[in-house]
């Protein structure tokens, strides 16, 4: 019997503990499932970002090849070009040929098995990091070719059209950039 004004406290019964235990047993797997689903979504997002990056690289390569094909077709259509120019336009260009000489900088040299190579860095739009070139490598937009590698520069011969549209060979030197980084 309780007196008026006294509160009646409810004691936990054995059934209440089981209800909590059953609730926890069903909640934990649900939370684990949510965590696994979130982790899977993060993994899928990372894979999508990698695929988008690879797709962009492939699109750039396709654009480059389309440009090469267009140059070849143009070269075949113009019989007034010298034969060496026709063959130059028909071959697949090396990556450094897409850049003007002003954006190419010598940042170092490597000697391996008696052969000297130069390290060329591309600055500006379309920068592609550092490339290794040797004598005979092609670079620059004016049919440039590495003629020789000296201790502090790379000497390049390139063909330029003059005022009368005749092609003349010019020699240019790319000096070693002392503060390359």
ROMIKOL-962291 format. One record per residue: residue number from 1; residue in three letters; x, y, z of N, C-alpha, C in turn. Coordinates in steps of 0.02 Angstrom, whole numbers, plus 32768, in hexadecimal, padded with zeros to 4 digits. Atoms other than C-alpha are relative to their C-alpha. Layout:
N
  seq  type  n.east  n.north  n.up  ca.east  ca.north  ca.up  c.east  c.north  c.up
  NUM   ALA       X        Y     Z        X         Y      Z       X        Y     Z
...
This chain:
181
  seq  type  n.east  n.north  n.up  ca.east  ca.north  ca.up  c.east  c.north  c.up
    1   UNK    8029     7FC6  8000     8000      8000   8000    802C     803D  8000
    2   UNK    7FD8     7FC4  8004     8040      80A9   7FD3    7FD9     8039  801D
    3   UNK    801F     7FC5  7FE4     801E      8149   8027    7FF9     8035  7FCA
    4   UNK    800B     7FCB  802F     7FDE      81DD   7FCE    803D     802D  8001
    5   UNK    7FC6     7FD4  8004     806E      824B   7F8E    8040     7FD9  7FF7
    6   UNK    7FC4     8028  800C     80EA      81BC   7F88    7FFE     7FE7  7FB8
    7   UNK    7FFF     8019  8045     8122      818B   7EDC    800F     7FB7  8000
    8   UNK    7FF6     8048  8005     811E      80DB   7EAA    8037     7FF6  7FCC
    9   UNK    7FC9     800B  802F     81C5      80AA   7E5C    7FF7     7FBC  7FE0
   10   UNK    8008     803D  8025     81C4      8029   7DD8    8043     7FDD  8000
   11   UNK    7FC3     8027  7FFF     8244      7FA3   7DEE    800A     7FDF  7FBC
   12   UNK    7FF4     8024  803E     8298      7F5A   7D54    7FF2     7FB7  800B
   13   UNK    800F     8047  7FFC     825B      7EAF   7D34    802E     7FDA  7FD0
   14   UNK    7FD6     8029  8029     82B1      7E20   7CE1    7FEF     8009  7FB5
   15   UNK    8015     7FF7  8046     8250      7E3D   7C3F    801B     8040  7FE2
   16   UNK    7FE5     7FC2  801A     8290      7EF0   7C2F    8047     7FF7  7FE8
   17   UNK    7FBB     800C  8014     8346      7EB7   7C25    8004     7FDB  7FBE
   18   UNK    8002     8025  8040     831C      7E3E   7B9A    7FED     802D  7FC7
   19   UNK    8016     7FD2  8034     82C6      7EC7   7B39    803B     802C  7FEA
   20   UNK    7FC6     7FD7  8010     8362      7F34   7B43    8034     7FD6  7FD9
   21   UNK    7FD0     802C  8021     83D2      7EA2   7B13    7FEB     7FF0  7FB8
   22   UNK    8019     800E  8043     8365      7E76   7A7E    8006     803F  7FD5
   23   UNK    7FF9     7FC1  8025     8363      7F2E   7A48    8048     800C  7FEB
   24   UNK    7FB9     7FF8  800F     8421      7F37   7A51    8015     7FCE  7FCA
   25   UNK    7FEE     8035  8031     8431      7E93   79F1    7FE8     8012  7FBA
   26   UNK    8017     7FED  8042     83CA      7EDA   7963    801F     8042  7FE8
   27   UNK    7FE4     7FBF  8012     8419      7F89   7965    8048     7FF9  7FE7
   28   UNK    7FB9     8007  8012     84D0      7F53   795B    8008     7FE7  7FB8
   29   UNK    7FF9     8014  8046     84BE      7EF0   78B8    7FE9     8036  7FCF
   30   UNK    8017     7FCA  802B     845C      7F81   786E    8036     8035  7FF8
   31   UNK    7FCA     7FCE  8003     84E8      7FFC   789A    803C     7FE6  7FD9
   32   UNK    7FC9     801E  8026     856C      7F85   7857    7FF0     8001  7FB6
   33   UNK    8015     7FFE  8046     8509      7F78   77B5    8005     8046  7FE3
   34   UNK    7FFB     7FBA  8016     8500      8036   77A9    8049     8012  7FF4
   35   UNK    7FB7     7FF2  8006     85BD      8042   77C4    801C     7FDE  7FC1
   36   UNK    7FE7     8023  803B     85DF      7FC0   773E    7FE7     8021  7FBF
   37   UNK    801B     7FDF  803B     856D      8018   76C2    8025     8042  7FF4
   38   UNK    7FDC     7FC1  8007     85C3      80C0   76E4    8047     7FF3  7FE6
   39   UNK    7FBD     8011  8017     866F      8070   76CE    8000     7FEC  7FB7
   40   UNK    8004     8015  8046     8639      8021   762A    7FF5     803D  7FD4
   41   UNK    800C     7FC3  8027     85F9      80CA   75ED    8041     8028  7FF8
   42   UNK    7FC0     7FDB  8004     86A1      811C   7617    802F     7FDE  7FCF
   43   UNK    7FD5     8026  802E     86FD      8093   75BA    7FEB     800B  7FB8
   44   UNK    801A     7FF5  8043     868D      80A8   7523    8010     8047  7FE8
   45   UNK    7FEF     7FBB  8012     86A8      8165   7525    8049     8006  7FEC
   46   UNK    7FB8     7FFE  8010     8765      814D   7526    800D     7FE0  7FBC
   47   UNK    7FF8     8021  8042     8759      80D4   7493    7FE6     802C  7FC8
   48   UNK    801C     7FD4  8033     86EC      814F   7433    8031     8039  7FF2
   49   UNK    7FD0     7FCA  8009     876B      81DB   7450    803C     7FE8  7FD8
   50   UNK    7FC7     801B  8026     87F8      816B   740F    7FED     7FF6  7FB7
   51   UNK    8017     800A  8044     8792      813D   7376    7FF8     8042  7FDA
   52   UNK    8007     7FBE  8020     8769      81F4   7353    8044     801C  7FED
   53   UNK    7FBC     7FE8  800F     8823      821F   735C    801C     7FDC  7FC3
   54   UNK    7FE8     8027  8038     884F      8192   72E5    7FDB     8013  7FC0
   55   UNK    8027     7FEC  803A     87C3      81C6   726F    8019     8042  7FE4
   56   UNK    7FE6     7FC0  8016     8805      8278   726A    8043     7FF8  7FDD
   57   UNK    7FC0     800D  8021     88B4      8237   7240    7FF5     7FE2  7FBB
   58   UNK    800E     801E  8040     886B      81CC   71B5    7FE4     8033  7FCF
   59   UNK    801C     7FCC  802C     8809      8260   7170    8037     802D  7FE6
   60   UNK    7FC8     7FD6  8016     88A9      82C8   716A    8028     7FDB  7FCB
   61   UNK    7FDA     8028  8030     8903      823B   7110    7FDB     7FFB  7FBD
   62   UNK    8028     8004  803E     8874      8229   7092    8003     8042  7FDB
   63   UNK    7FFB     7FBE  8020     8877      82E5   7071    8044     8009  7FDF
   64   UNK    7FBC     7FFC  801B     8933      82DB   7056    8004     7FD8  7FBF
   65   UNK    7FFE     802A  803B     891F      824B   6FDA    7FD6     801C  7FC7
   66   UNK    8029     7FE0  8033     8892      82A4   6F7E    8026     8039  7FDF
   67   UNK    7FD7     7FC9  801A     8905      833B   6F6B    8036     7FE6  7FD1
   68   UNK    7FCC     801E  802A     898E      82CB   6F26    7FE4     7FE9  7FBD
   69   UNK    8020     8017  803E     8917      827E   6EA7    7FEF     803B  7FD3
   70   UNK    8010     7FC5  8027     88DC      832A   6E71    803E     801E  7FDF
   71   UNK    7FC2     7FE6  801D     8990      8363   6E57    8018     7FD4  7FC7
   72   UNK    7FEC     802E  8036     89B6      82C8   6DEF    7FD5     800B  7FC2
   73   UNK    802C     7FF6  8039     891E      82E3   6D82    800F     8043  7FDE
   74   UNK    7FEF     7FBF  801C     894D      839A   6D6A    8041     7FFC  7FD9
   75   UNK    7FBF     8007  8022     89FF      836A   6D3C    7FF7     7FDB  7FBD
   76   UNK    800B     8025  803E     89C0      82EF   6CBA    7FDB     802A  7FCC
   77   UNK    8027     7FD6  802D     894C      8372   6C70    8029     8038  7FE1
   78   UNK    7FD7     7FC8  8019     89D8      83F2   6C54    803F     7FE7  7FDE
   79   UNK    7FC6     801A  8023     8A51      83B6   6BCD    803B     8030  7FFC
   80   UNK    7FC9     7FCF  8004     8AB8      8457   6BD7    8031     7FFA  803A
   81   UNK    7FD3     8008  7FC6     8B06      8421   6C7D    803D     7FD7  7FEC
   82   UNK    7FC5     8029  800D     8BB7      83DE   6C7B    7FF4     7FB9  8019
   83   UNK    800C     8047  7FEE     8BC2      8320   6C89    8010     7FF2  8049
   84   UNK    7FF0     800C  7FB9     8C14      8327   6D35    7FC8     8018  802C
   85   UNK    8037     7FE5  7FD8     8B83      8391   6D75    7FC4     7FD1  7FFE
   86   UNK    8037     8030  8006     8B04      8315   6D33    800C     7FC4  802E
   87   UNK    7FF1     8039  7FD4     8B5C      8286   6D8D    7FFD     8014  8049
   88   UNK    8004     7FE8  7FBA     8B69      82F0   6E2C    7FB7     8003  8016
   89   UNK    8047     7FFA  7FEE     8AAE      830F   6E29    7FDC     7FBD  8002
   90   UNK    8021     8041  8001     8A86      8258   6E0B    8013     7FD4  803B
   91   UNK    7FEB     802A  7FC8     8AE2      8211   6EA1    7FDB     8016  803F
   92   UNK    801E     7FEF  7FC0     8A9B      820B   6F51    8031     802A  8028
   93   UNK    7FD5     7FD1  7FDC     8AE0      829C   6FB5    8011     7FE7  8046
   94   UNK    7FEC     800E  7FBC     8B3F      8289   7057    7FDE     8034  802E
   95   UNK    8026     7FD3  7FD3     8AED      82D9   70F2    801D     8047  8005
   96   UNK    7FE2     7FBE  7FF8     8B6A      836A   70FE    7FF8     802C  7FC2
   97   UNK    8009     7FD9  803D     8B43      83A0   704C    7FC0     802B  8003
   98   UNK    803E     7FDA  7FF9     8A9C      83E6   7087    800C     8043  8023
   99   UNK    7FF1     7FC4  7FD7     8AF5      8472   70E8    8032     802D  7FDD
  100   UNK    7FD1     7FCE  801B     8B4D      8512   70B3    8042     7FFC  8026
  101   UNK    7FBE     8002  7FE1     8C07      851E   70D7    8003     802A  8040
  102   UNK    7FFF     7FD4  7FC6     8BE4      85AA   7153    7FE7     7FDD  803F
  103   UNK    801B     8023  7FC5     8B88      8530   71C5    802B     7FC4  8015
  104   UNK    7FD4     8038  7FF1     8C15      84AE   71C4    803E     8018  8024
  105   UNK    7FC6     7FEC  7FD8     8C9F      84B8   7247    8029     7FC3  8012
  106   UNK    7FD3     8036  7FEC     8D38      844B   7265    800A     8005  804B
  107   UNK    7FFA     7FFF  7FB7     8D39      841B   731D    8036     7FD0  801A
  108   UNK    7FCC     802D  7FE9     8DC2      8398   7321    8018     7FD3  7FC8
  109   UNK    7FE3     802F  802F     8E2A      8313   72CB    8009     7FBD  8022
  110   UNK    7FF4     8044  7FE6     8E3E      8257   72DF    8031     7FDF  7FD1
  111   UNK    7FD2     8027  8029     8ECF      81EF   72A3    7FF9     7FB7  8016
  112   UNK    800B     8046  7FF2     8EAE      8135   7296    801D     7FD7  7FC7
  113   UNK    7FDF     802B  8031     8F18      80B3   723C    8020     8028  7FC8
  114   UNK    7FDC     7FD7  8030     8F7C      813B   71E6    7FD5     802E  7FD7
  115   UNK    802E     7FD4  8026     8EE2      8194   71A0    7FE7     8037  802E
  116   UNK    8018     7FC8  7FD9     8EB0      8240   71DC    7FB9     8011  7FE9
  117   UNK    8044     7FEB  800D     8DF9      8270   71E8    7FF3     8040  8026
  118   UNK    8014     7FC3  7FDE     8DAB      8316   7216    7FBA     7FF7  801C
  119   UNK    8042     8000  7FE1     8D17      832F   7289    7FDE     8043  7FEF
  120   UNK    8024     7FC5  8017     8C99      83A9   723F    7FBE     8005  8026
  121   UNK    803F     7FF4  7FDE     8C0B      83F6   72A3    7FD5     802F  7FD6
  122   UNK    802F     7FD6  8024     8B71      8441   7252    7FDD     802D  8032
  123   UNK    8024     7FD0  7FD6     8B2B      84DF   72A1    7FC3     801A  7FDB
  124   UNK    803B     7FE2  801E     8A83      852F   7284    7FC8     7FCE  7FF7
  125   UNK    8039     802C  800B     89DF      84E4   7246    8016     7FBE  7FE0
  126   UNK    7FEF     8041  801B     89E8      842C   7222    8042     7FE5  801A
  127   UNK    7FC1     8017  7FE4     8A81      8415   7290    7FFC     7FB5  800C
  128   UNK    8002     8048  7FFD     8AB1      835F   728D    8038     7FE4  802C
  129   UNK    7FCB     8019  7FD5     8B3A      8352   730F    8044     8003  7FDD
  130   UNK    7FBC     8001  801B     8BEE      8327   72E3    8008     7FC6  7FD0
  131   UNK    7FF5     8033  8034     8C20      82C7   7246    804B     7FF7  7FF4
  132   UNK    7FBB     8010  8010     8CC3      8272   721B    8007     8000  7FB4
  133   UNK    7FF4     7FFD  8048     8D07      829B   716C    8049     7FF2  7FF2
  134   UNK    7FBC     800D  8017     8DA1      8265   710D    800B     801F  7FBC
  135   UNK    7FF1     7FE6  8042     8DF6      8295   706B    7FD0     7FDE  7FCF
  136   UNK    8031     8019  8030     8D75      8283   6FE0    7FB8     8006  8017
  137   UNK    8044     7FF8  7FE7     8CDE      829D   7051    7FE1     803F  7FE1
  138   UNK    8023     7FC8  801E     8C5C      8313   700B    7FDB     8028  8035
  139   UNK    8024     7FD5  7FD1     8C14      83A8   7066    7FF3     8044  7FE0
  140   UNK    8013     7FBE  801A     8BC5      8452   7048    7FD1     7FFA  7FC5
  141   UNK    8033     8000  8035     8B43      8483   6FC8    801C     8009  7FBA
  142   UNK    7FE2     7FF1  8041     8BBE      84AB   6F3B    802F     7FC9  7FE9
  143   UNK    7FD9     803A  8018     8BFE      83FD   6F11    8045     7FFE  801F
  144   UNK    7FC0     7FFF  7FDD     8C87      840B   6F94    8019     7FBA  8010
  145   UNK    7FE0     803F  7FF1     8D02      837F   6FB3    803E     800E  802A
  146   UNK    7FC4     7FF7  7FD7     8D88      836D   7039    803D     7FF0  7FD5
  147   UNK    7FC5     8009  802A     8E2B      8386   6FDA    803B     7FE7  802A
  148   UNK    7FCB     8017  7FD3     8EA4      8374   706C    7FEF     8017  8048
  149   UNK    8009     7FEF  7FB9     8EA8      8379   712A    8043     8014  801B
  150   UNK    7FC3     7FE6  7FE4     8F2D      83E5   7179    7FFC     7FFE  804C
  151   UNK    7FFF     8005  7FB6     8F60      83F2   7230    7FCE     802F  8022
  152   UNK    802D     7FD0  7FE0     8EED      8488   7250    7FC6     8015  7FD3
  153   UNK    8037     7FED  802D     8E71      848B   71BF    7FF0     7FC6  7FD1
  154   UNK    8015     802E  8034     8E12      8429   713C    7FFB     8028  7FC0
  155   UNK    8001     7FDD  8040     8E2E      845F   7088    7FCD     7FDE  7FD3
  156   UNK    8038     8019  8028     8D96      844D   7018    8004     8021  7FBB
  157   UNK    8008     7FE6  8044     8D85      8460   6F5C    7FB7     7FFB  7FEF
  158   UNK    8046     8000  8013     8CDB      8493   6F1E    7FF8     8023  7FBD
  159   UNK    800F     7FE4  8042     8C8D      84C4   6E78    7FCB     8035  8007
  160   UNK    802F     7FC8  7FFC     8C37      856C   6E67    7FF3     801B  7FB9
  161   UNK    800C     7FE1  8041     8BE1      85B9   6DD0    8016     804A  8002
  162   UNK    7FEB     7FB9  8003     8C2B      865F   6D9A    7FCA     8029  7FDC
  163   UNK    8031     7FD3  801E     8BD4      86F3   6D49    7FE8     7FE7  7FBB
  164   UNK    8013     8018  8042     8BD4      869F   6C9E    7FE2     7FBA  8003
  165   UNK    801E     8041  7FF4     8B87      8600   6CE8    8030     7FC6  7FF1
  166   UNK    7FCE     8035  8007     8C29      85A0   6CD0    8015     7FEB  8046
  167   UNK    7FEE     801B  7FBF     8C60      8530   6D5F    804B     8005  800A
  168   UNK    7FB9     7FFA  7FEF     8D05      8559   6DB3    800D     7FE0  8043
  169   UNK    7FEE     8022  7FC2     8D5F      84FA   6E3C    8021     8033  802F
  170   UNK    7FE4     7FD4  7FCC     8D86      8559   6EDD    8017     7FD6  803A
  171   UNK    7FE7     8022  7FC5     8DEB      8523   6F72    7FEE     802A  803D
  172   UNK    8014     7FDF  7FC3     8DAD      854D   701F    801B     7FD9  803B
  173   UNK    7FE5     8021  7FC5     8DF3      8528   70CA    7FD0     800A  803B
  174   UNK    8027     7FFD  7FC2     8D8E      84FF   7166    8031     7FF9  803A
  175   UNK    7FCF     8005  7FC9     8DFD      8529   71FC    7FE4     7FDC  803C
  176   UNK    8013     8021  7FC2     8DFB      84CB   729F    7FE2     8034  802F
  177   UNK    8022     7FD3  7FD1     8D81      851E   7317    801D     7FF1  8045
  178   UNK    7FDD     800C  7FC2     8DE4      8534   73B8    7FD1     7FF6  803B
  179   UNK    8030     8008  7FC9     8D4E      8547   742C    7FC2     7FE0  7FE4
  180   UNK    8035     8024  8024     8CE0      84C1   73E1    7FC1     7FF5  802A
  181   UNK    803B     8012  7FD7     8C6D      84A4   7475    7FE0     803E  801C
